[in-house]
Amino acid sequence: MSNVLHDAQQTVVRVRPDEVITTSQRLPYFVGISRGTAGAAGLSMYMVVVPPGGHAEPHCHADYETAIYMLEGRVETRYGPGLRESVITEAGDFLFIPPGMPHQPFNLDDTVAARAIVARNQPDEHERVVPYDPAGDAERAPLLPDA
């Protein structure tokens, strides 16, 4: 997978993801940079694929920031209390998700997979997600005005 030197000396590392990890969100991740692949101490970077018509489970990342760069496809990310807010990203867009922000991405295309690069300020290969139940916040969240 990578050409990490296993000594105390730091070096430049090239990684070519050769296996997929299925996350707790049931989305395939291709691990690029992490503690395990490159010896990273403070970040990780992956490619995530959201299958046609697919989505992740509602969740949040309690203790790290997430940045996403859309390579292809269109994804609606519902976020906030009760997942009542929404943003659509497409190829060329960046998206920032702060720690603790509930969110859930949906691929808006039923025939084409969406692909994105995901970077986090934590180096572990496996994401640390907290499941989120939007119904628990729905009654406390203010209703959005009709557009």
Backbone as CSV, one residue per row, in Angstrom:
resi,resn,N_x,N_y,N_z,CA_x,CA_y,CA_z,C_x,C_y,C_z
1,MET,0.820,-1.192,0.000,0.000,0.000,0.000,0.860,1.250,0.000
2,SER,1.895,1.298,0.843,2.726,2.486,0.900,4.173,2.083,1.021
3,ASN,5.038,3.056,0.873,6.461,2.791,1.013,7.017,3.545,2.218
4,VAL,6.418,3.297,3.394,6.830,3.954,4.627,8.150,3.334,5.085
5,LEU,9.110,4.195,5.418,10.345,3.711,6.013,10.086,3.507,7.495
6,HIS,10.449,2.359,7.998,10.184,2.050,9.398,11.412,2.347,10.245
7,ASP,11.774,3.604,10.293,12.838,4.043,11.178,12.462,5.403,11.732
8,ALA,13.318,5.960,12.536,12.998,7.221,13.199,13.080,8.415,12.269
9,GLN,13.597,8.237,11.079,13.773,9.339,10.144,12.471,9.625,9.404
10,GLN,12.091,10.911,9.298,10.906,11.261,8.529,11.265,11.296,7.056
11,THR,10.289,11.005,6.207,10.528,10.995,4.773,9.234,11.316,4.038
12,VAL,9.315,11.517,2.767,8.158,11.690,1.910,7.604,10.299,1.603
13,VAL,6.296,10.160,1.651,5.664,8.852,1.469,4.621,8.938,0.369
14,ARG,4.685,8.011,-0.562,3.660,7.882,-1.612,2.746,6.736,-1.222
15,VAL,1.435,6.959,-1.309,0.457,5.931,-0.973,-0.489,5.762,-2.151
16,ARG,-0.691,4.528,-2.558,-1.697,4.206,-3.574,-2.690,3.254,-2.905
17,PRO,-3.895,3.738,-2.631,-4.868,2.882,-1.942,-5.161,1.625,-2.755
18,ASP,-4.968,0.470,-2.128,-5.212,-0.768,-2.853,-6.310,-1.610,-2.230
19,GLU,-6.941,-1.078,-1.197,-8.067,-1.786,-0.606,-9.076,-0.788,-0.073
20,VAL,-10.313,-1.234,-0.023,-11.392,-0.380,0.458,-11.715,-0.765,1.899
21,ILE,-12.018,0.242,2.692,-12.501,0.026,4.047,-13.958,0.452,4.051
22,THR,-14.846,-0.420,4.509,-16.242,-0.032,4.646,-16.414,0.527,6.040
23,THR,-16.849,1.762,6.115,-16.935,2.467,7.384,-18.231,2.130,8.113
24,SER,-18.339,2.622,9.334,-19.576,2.444,10.097,-20.730,3.175,9.414
25,GLN,-20.402,4.087,8.491,-21.425,4.796,7.727,-21.866,4.004,6.501
26,ARG,-21.298,2.826,6.320,-21.603,1.922,5.202,-21.226,2.524,3.853
27,LEU,-20.183,3.347,3.845,-19.670,3.912,2.602,-18.243,3.421,2.404
28,PRO,-17.861,3.114,1.171,-16.484,2.684,0.939,-15.497,3.846,1.009
29,TYR,-14.429,3.652,1.775,-13.333,4.608,1.898,-12.081,3.973,1.332
30,PHE,-11.302,4.768,0.626,-9.996,4.351,0.152,-8.978,5.170,0.936
31,VAL,-8.300,4.526,1.874,-7.385,5.230,2.767,-6.172,5.690,1.985
32,GLY,-5.873,6.971,2.104,-4.685,7.548,1.499,-3.644,7.780,2.569
33,ILE,-3.745,8.926,3.234,-2.765,9.300,4.251,-3.370,9.085,5.633
34,SER,-2.606,8.426,6.495,-3.026,8.201,7.877,-1.782,7.853,8.696
35,ARG,-1.993,7.639,9.973,-0.892,7.200,10.826,-0.339,5.859,10.313
36,GLY,-1.243,4.952,9.960,-0.836,3.626,9.531,-0.169,3.569,8.170
37,THR,-0.601,4.406,7.240,-0.048,4.333,5.882,1.175,5.205,5.675
38,ALA,1.230,6.338,6.393,2.309,7.290,6.122,3.002,7.814,7.380
39,GLY,2.565,7.354,8.542,3.161,7.859,9.770,2.676,9.247,10.143
40,ALA,1.526,9.672,9.610,0.989,11.005,9.898,0.695,11.147,11.388
41,ALA,0.977,12.311,11.924,0.762,12.551,13.346,-0.499,13.365,13.626
42,GLY,-1.000,14.103,12.633,-2.113,14.991,12.940,-3.177,15.112,11.873
43,LEU,-3.134,14.266,10.832,-4.166,14.355,9.813,-4.349,13.018,9.126
44,SER,-5.462,12.912,8.420,-5.735,11.758,7.566,-6.453,12.269,6.323
45,MET,-6.335,11.514,5.239,-6.981,11.885,3.985,-7.422,10.603,3.273
46,TYR,-8.645,10.620,2.778,-9.268,9.460,2.158,-9.994,9.882,0.890
47,MET,-10.390,8.871,0.108,-11.388,9.108,-0.923,-12.615,8.321,-0.492
48,VAL,-13.766,8.977,-0.474,-15.017,8.322,-0.142,-15.869,8.235,-1.404
49,VAL,-16.619,7.143,-1.514,-17.534,6.942,-2.631,-18.940,6.790,-2.058
50,VAL,-19.857,7.628,-2.536,-21.259,7.480,-2.161,-21.938,6.847,-3.374
51,PRO,-22.379,5.590,-3.246,-22.973,4.892,-4.390,-24.188,5.633,-4.946
52,PRO,-24.562,5.345,-6.201,-25.738,5.981,-6.784,-26.949,5.851,-5.858
53,GLY,-27.576,6.977,-5.565,-28.746,6.984,-4.691,-28.444,6.667,-3.237
54,GLY,-27.176,6.523,-2.885,-26.796,6.115,-1.539,-26.674,7.270,-0.565
55,HIS,-26.472,6.918,0.692,-26.303,7.917,1.742,-25.587,7.285,2.919
56,ALA,-25.043,8.123,3.765,-24.457,7.680,5.024,-25.546,7.699,6.087
57,GLU,-25.239,7.143,7.242,-26.137,7.234,8.386,-25.924,8.599,9.055
58,PRO,-26.932,9.153,9.715,-26.739,10.420,10.427,-25.685,10.243,11.522
59,HIS,-24.766,11.205,11.613,-23.670,11.075,12.574,-22.995,12.414,12.795
60,CYS,-22.043,12.428,13.722,-21.169,13.576,13.897,-19.800,13.067,14.329
61,HIS,-18.821,13.934,14.199,-17.454,13.655,14.626,-17.220,14.560,15.828
62,ALA,-17.137,13.960,17.014,-17.129,14.750,18.243,-15.870,15.578,18.435
63,ASP,-14.737,15.101,17.937,-13.491,15.757,18.339,-12.536,16.090,17.200
64,TYR,-13.034,16.198,15.977,-12.153,16.626,14.899,-12.930,17.291,13.768
65,GLU,-12.209,18.136,13.038,-12.774,18.835,11.885,-12.679,17.940,10.651
66,THR,-13.595,18.154,9.720,-13.596,17.407,8.467,-13.699,18.398,7.316
67,ALA,-12.839,18.209,6.310,-12.899,19.003,5.083,-13.114,18.038,3.923
68,ILE,-13.968,18.422,2.994,-14.320,17.557,1.868,-14.141,18.338,0.573
69,TYR,-13.543,17.682,-0.430,-13.439,18.261,-1.765,-14.136,17.313,-2.726
70,MET,-15.178,17.803,-3.393,-15.955,16.965,-4.316,-15.216,16.801,-5.636
71,LEU,-14.957,15.566,-5.998,-14.319,15.241,-7.276,-15.344,15.095,-8.388
72,GLU,-16.438,14.383,-8.076,-17.503,14.193,-9.070,-18.806,13.859,-8.363
73,GLY,-19.901,14.180,-9.027,-21.216,13.907,-8.488,-21.819,15.110,-7.786
74,ARG,-23.042,14.910,-7.281,-23.759,15.942,-6.523,-24.254,15.305,-5.237
75,VAL,-23.924,15.935,-4.126,-24.293,15.409,-2.812,-25.035,16.488,-2.029
76,GLU,-26.157,16.106,-1.463,-26.850,16.978,-0.517,-26.427,16.536,0.876
77,THR,-25.909,17.470,1.656,-25.553,17.184,3.042,-26.547,17.904,3.933
78,ARG,-27.327,17.124,4.655,-28.245,17.681,5.645,-27.474,17.787,6.951
79,TYR,-27.681,18.877,7.695,-26.869,19.087,8.881,-27.609,19.923,9.920
80,GLY,-27.018,19.993,11.105,-27.561,20.789,12.192,-28.596,20.025,12.991
81,PRO,-29.178,20.683,14.014,-30.191,20.038,14.843,-31.344,19.509,13.991
82,GLY,-31.666,18.251,14.155,-32.748,17.644,13.389,-32.438,17.484,11.910
83,LEU,-31.192,17.759,11.507,-30.781,17.716,10.088,-31.700,18.581,9.233
84,ARG,-32.073,19.747,9.759,-33.027,20.625,9.076,-32.392,21.591,8.096
85,GLU,-31.088,21.710,8.120,-30.410,22.576,7.152,-29.803,21.703,6.069
86,SER,-29.450,22.313,4.938,-28.984,21.522,3.805,-28.062,22.348,2.914
87,VAL,-27.065,21.667,2.352,-26.192,22.286,1.361,-25.918,21.241,0.280
88,ILE,-25.875,21.690,-0.968,-25.558,20.796,-2.082,-24.166,21.132,-2.587
89,THR,-23.334,20.109,-2.709,-21.992,20.270,-3.253,-21.870,19.444,-4.518
90,GLU,-21.041,19.953,-5.430,-20.775,19.234,-6.676,-19.298,19.380,-7.008
91,ALA,-18.879,18.732,-8.081,-17.458,18.716,-8.452,-16.861,20.114,-8.380
92,GLY,-15.731,20.224,-7.680,-15.035,21.488,-7.532,-15.351,22.238,-6.252
93,ASP,-16.374,21.796,-5.499,-16.747,22.460,-4.254,-15.985,21.871,-3.067
94,PHE,-15.701,22.737,-2.081,-15.163,22.327,-0.790,-16.287,22.422,0.236
95,LEU,-16.239,21.579,1.263,-17.206,21.616,2.347,-16.457,21.424,3.659
96,PHE,-16.755,22.268,4.655,-16.151,22.145,5.980,-17.222,21.734,6.974
97,ILE,-16.916,20.728,7.801,-17.830,20.274,8.841,-17.108,20.379,10.177
98,PRO,-17.583,21.256,11.069,-16.908,21.421,12.362,-17.169,20.233,13.292
99,PRO,-16.343,20.079,14.317,-16.569,19.004,15.288,-17.950,19.122,15.925
100,GLY,-18.591,17.973,16.122,-19.884,17.948,16.797,-21.077,18.321,15.950
101,MET,-20.875,18.642,14.672,-21.984,19.038,13.800,-22.668,17.778,13.250
102,PRO,-23.926,17.524,13.609,-24.634,16.386,13.023,-24.786,16.597,11.517
103,HIS,-24.596,15.524,10.743,-24.740,15.629,9.297,-25.032,14.274,8.674
104,GLN,-25.525,14.320,7.444,-25.841,13.110,6.685,-25.807,13.444,5.197
105,PRO,-24.846,12.848,4.456,-24.782,13.101,3.010,-25.655,12.129,2.216
106,PHE,-26.234,12.655,1.125,-27.063,11.877,0.202,-26.576,12.110,-1.219
107,ASN,-26.313,11.047,-1.974,-25.983,11.178,-3.392,-27.276,11.491,-4.132
108,LEU,-27.315,12.606,-4.850,-28.525,13.030,-5.543,-28.736,12.335,-6.886
109,ASP,-27.767,11.563,-7.332,-27.862,10.880,-8.629,-28.110,9.389,-8.396
110,ASP,-29.143,8.863,-9.056,-29.480,7.442,-8.908,-28.681,6.539,-9.826
111,THR,-27.832,7.106,-10.701,-27.094,6.271,-11.648,-25.577,6.432,-11.575
112,VAL,-25.086,7.504,-10.945,-23.649,7.777,-10.915,-23.170,7.925,-9.469
113,ALA,-22.048,7.285,-9.148,-21.465,7.424,-7.815,-20.881,8.828,-7.640
114,ALA,-20.912,9.311,-6.421,-20.248,10.574,-6.074,-18.924,10.218,-5.404
115,ARG,-17.869,10.958,-5.734,-16.549,10.709,-5.159,-16.014,12.012,-4.580
116,ALA,-15.376,11.886,-3.418,-14.840,13.073,-2.756,-13.584,12.710,-1.983
117,ILE,-12.714,13.692,-1.825,-11.547,13.567,-0.956,-11.938,14.134,0.398
118,VAL,-11.657,13.377,1.455,-11.987,13.772,2.819,-10.694,13.914,3.606
119,ALA,-10.527,15.033,4.296,-9.360,15.248,5.148,-9.851,15.563,6.557
120,ARG,-9.111,15.035,7.541,-9.469,15.246,8.947,-8.229,15.587,9.742
121,ASN,-8.413,16.321,10.816,-7.271,16.648,11.663,-7.130,15.614,12.789
122,GLN,-7.196,14.362,12.406,-6.874,13.233,13.278,-6.311,12.135,12.382
123,PRO,-5.264,11.434,12.816,-4.515,10.560,11.927,-4.998,9.115,11.828
124,ASP,-5.979,8.706,12.590,-6.388,7.305,12.586,-7.080,6.928,11.287
125,GLU,-6.840,5.680,10.850,-7.464,5.202,9.618,-8.966,5.037,9.767
126,HIS,-9.398,4.613,10.925,-10.830,4.385,11.138,-11.456,5.630,11.746
127,GLU,-12.520,6.087,11.117,-13.186,7.291,11.593,-13.834,7.037,12.954
128,ARG,-13.857,8.065,13.756,-14.511,7.984,15.063,-15.817,8.765,14.966
129,VAL,-16.883,8.040,14.729,-18.180,8.688,14.546,-19.095,8.426,15.728
130,VAL,-19.970,9.382,15.963,-20.996,9.265,16.978,-22.327,9.213,16.237
131,PRO,-23.076,8.103,16.348,-24.389,8.053,15.683,-25.270,9.200,16.178
132,TYR,-26.126,9.676,15.296,-26.991,10.813,15.609,-28.425,10.468,15.242
133,ASP,-29.343,10.723,16.151,-30.759,10.498,15.901,-31.419,11.857,15.682
134,PRO,-31.736,12.199,14.430,-32.312,13.518,14.166,-33.666,13.719,14.842
135,ALA,-34.385,12.655,15.119,-35.688,12.790,15.771,-35.524,13.342,17.184
136,GLY,-34.389,13.081,17.816,-34.155,13.580,19.166,-34.020,15.086,19.217
137,ASP,-33.566,15.705,18.139,-33.411,17.160,18.084,-34.533,17.830,17.306
138,ALA,-35.311,17.059,16.569,-36.300,17.653,15.669,-37.312,18.511,16.405
139,GLU,-37.771,18.054,17.582,-38.778,18.850,18.265,-38.196,20.096,18.902
140,ARG,-36.890,20.139,19.131,-36.253,21.315,19.723,-35.769,22.307,18.667
141,ALA,-35.621,21.855,17.428,-35.081,22.710,16.381,-36.167,23.637,15.828
142,PRO,-35.835,24.880,15.573,-36.830,25.783,14.979,-37.119,25.365,13.529
143,LEU,-38.332,25.563,13.126,-38.695,25.256,11.743,-38.075,26.294,10.828
144,LEU,-37.568,25.833,9.689,-37.032,26.745,8.689,-38.194,27.397,7.951
145,PRO,-38.055,28.662,7.571,-39.140,29.301,6.827,-39.280,28.653,5.447
146,ASP,-40.512,28.642,4.949,-40.741,28.093,3.608,-40.055,28.951,2.581
147,ALA,-39.422,28.282,1.616,-38.705,29.033,0.576,-39.630,29.341,-0.565
